[in-house]
């Protein structure tokens, strides 16, 4: 996979996680552990994207 392809794939996953976080936060009984995990995954992808864009 090319570098641009990998960046696009990670960006799509980042957007998907953002949507999942938003959906979970709107639930009346939002699960804090689920939110924490989703946010951690999103941050990890953000760091990978930053690393790939620099190289």
C-alpha positions as CSV (number, residue, x, y, z in Angstrom):
1,X,0.0,0.0,0.0
2,X,1.3,3.5,-0.8
3,X,1.9,6.1,1.8
4,X,-1.1,8.2,0.5
5,X,-3.3,5.1,0.7
6,X,-2.2,4.4,4.3
7,X,-2.9,8.0,5.2
8,X,-6.3,7.9,3.6
9,X,-7.1,4.6,5.4
10,X,-6.1,6.0,8.8
11,X,-8.0,9.3,8.2
12,X,-11.1,7.3,7.4
13,X,-10.7,5.3,10.7
14,X,-10.2,8.5,12.6
15,X,-13.4,10.0,11.2
16,X,-15.2,6.7,12.0
17,X,-14.0,6.8,15.6
18,X,-15.1,10.5,15.9
19,X,-18.6,9.4,14.8
20,X,-18.6,6.6,17.3
21,X,-17.6,8.9,20.1
22,X,-20.2,11.4,19.2
23,X,-22.9,8.7,19.1
24,X,-21.8,7.2,22.4
25,X,-21.8,10.7,24.0
26,X,-25.4,11.3,22.9
27,X,-26.6,8.1,24.6
28,X,-28.4,8.8,27.9
29,X,-26.3,6.2,29.7
30,X,-23.0,6.8,27.9
31,X,-20.3,4.2,29.0
32,X,-17.3,6.1,30.2
33,X,-15.0,3.1,29.6
34,X,-16.1,2.8,26.0
35,X,-15.6,6.5,25.5
36,X,-12.1,6.4,27.0
37,X,-11.2,3.4,24.8
38,X,-12.5,5.1,21.6
39,X,-10.7,8.3,22.4
40,X,-7.5,6.4,23.1
41,X,-7.8,4.7,19.7
42,X,-8.5,8.0,18.0
43,X,-5.4,9.5,19.6
44,X,-3.2,6.6,18.5
45,X,-4.4,7.0,14.9
46,X,-3.8,10.8,15.1
47,X,-0.2,10.1,16.2
48,X,0.3,7.6,13.4
49,X,-1.1,10.1,10.9
50,X,1.2,12.9,12.2
51,X,4.2,10.5,11.9
52,X,3.4,9.5,8.4
53,X,2.9,13.0,7.2
54,X,6.2,14.1,8.6
55,X,8.1,11.3,6.8
